[in-house]
Amino acid sequence: MNSKLGNAIIVGLQVLMSLAFVGSGAMKIMTPYEALKANPGMEWANDFSATAIVGIGSVELLLALGLLLSLFLSSLKKYTAVFAAGLAVVMVGAAITHLSRGEQIVPNAVFFVLTGAIAWVRKDRLTSPKSH
């Protein structure tokens, strides 16, 4: 993305999505399994083992940290699109889970679109010999 405003918007989205997924991933890792299952907003946790939920949370956390750190570490900039696309894929899985339970997927769709937009805009970094 060439314009300063456009770049600022994407950077803002990267920060926003990173923080959202760091929080979500950390919550899945640190909250005891029984407490997750008892949470009215987390009924889907009943469909997964404790290990699977920690795995999902770990993937979210690692991808989110990668997305955030790619703003500060030049060695990670080329992977920005990979981190964002990974988070978009996580949202596809979340949407499938919620659809199978008859639950709404609007939050998953919004996060998919936002992380997908980051991946799309930053895809040129994957092939470029220098980071932008």
Stockholm file with secondary structure:
# STOCKHOLM 1.0

chainA/1-132         MNSKLGNAIIVGLQVLMSLAFVGSGAMKIMTPYEALKANPGMEWANDFSATAIVGIGSVELLLALGLLLSLFLSSLKKYTAVFAAGLAVVMVGAAITHLSRGEQIVPNAVFFVLTGAIAWVRKDRLTSPKSH
#=GR chainA/1-132 SS CCSHHHHHHHHHHHHHHHHHHHHHHHHHHHSCHHHHHHSGGGGGGGGSCHHHHHHHHHHHHHHHHHHHHTTTCHHHHTTHHHHHHHHHHHHHHHHHHHHHTTCCCHHHHHHHHHHHHHHHHHGGGGTCSSCC
#=GC SS_cons         CCSHHHHHHHHHHHHHHHHHHHHHHHHHHHSCHHHHHHSGGGGGGGGSCHHHHHHHHHHHHHHHHHHHHTTTCHHHHTTHHHHHHHHHHHHHHHHHHHHHTTCCCHHHHHHHHHHHHHHHHHGGGGTCSSCC
//
